[in-house]
């Protein structure tokens, strides 16, 4: 099945919410605990204030994943503040399509957008129990740089 990747648009939000809500309800692979509606997907991923890009992947069966990239929050006052030229990434792939190249196809587009935006590093902070996510980011070239009680932070160098 060929995978098509394009920029996500507001009319994609319902399908993206359905996918993310299935992942949330399964538990253990995302920090999100509450389900999303279409408006929440638009504000959090498709058109966020600090957004760089959001890509959606589809195949003949429909939406199979999405990936968003946002600038680090310059007003963050909590722990582990990141430099202003860093971005954070979030990836969601249909569990039935893991290992089918969806994440790789998404990251191909996201990394180009990151380079074009002038991002120096991409941060991926992953829950420890999300072994699939940890493996995915490692395969994409991310390396560990920080570890906490519940998560591991990996970074990808663009410069």
C-alpha positions, 0 to 999 in steps of 0.5 A, a space after each residue: 500500500 503506498 503511503 501519501 503524506 501531505 500537510 494536514 488541514 482543518 478538514 482532516 481534524 476529525 479523522 486525526 482525532 479518531 486516530 489519536 483517541 484510539 491511541 489514548 484509549 489503548 493507553 501507555 504510548 502518549 502523555 495525553 489522557 483526555 480524548 480530542 475533538 476536531 477543534 482540539 486537533 486543529 488548535 493543538 496540532 494543525 494550527 497551533 501558535 508555535 506550529 511549524 508543520 503538521 503532516 498527515 499520512 494516508 493509504 487506501 484504507 484512510 488516515 494512518 498517521 500524523 506528525 506535528 512539529 512546534 517551536 519550543 515555548 519561549 515562555 516556558 517556566 517549568 523544568 527542562 526549558 529548551 533553547 529557542 532554536 529547538 522544536 518538539 515533535 509528536 508522532 501518532 501512527 495507527 497501531 495496526 500500521 506500525 512497521 509499515 513505513 508510516 512514521 518514516 514517510 512522515 518524518 521525511 516531510 517533517 525534517 525538510 520543513 524543520 530544516 526550512 524553518 531553521 530548526 537546530 534540534 528536534 526534541 522527542 520526549 517519549 514515555 518510558 513504557 512506549 518501547 515502540 516510540 523509543 525504537 522509532 525515534 532511534 531508527 530515525 536518528 534521534 539520540 538520548 540526551 535526557 532521562 526522567 522518571 517517566 520519560 526519555 528525551 531524544 534529539 535529532 540534529 539538523 545543523 
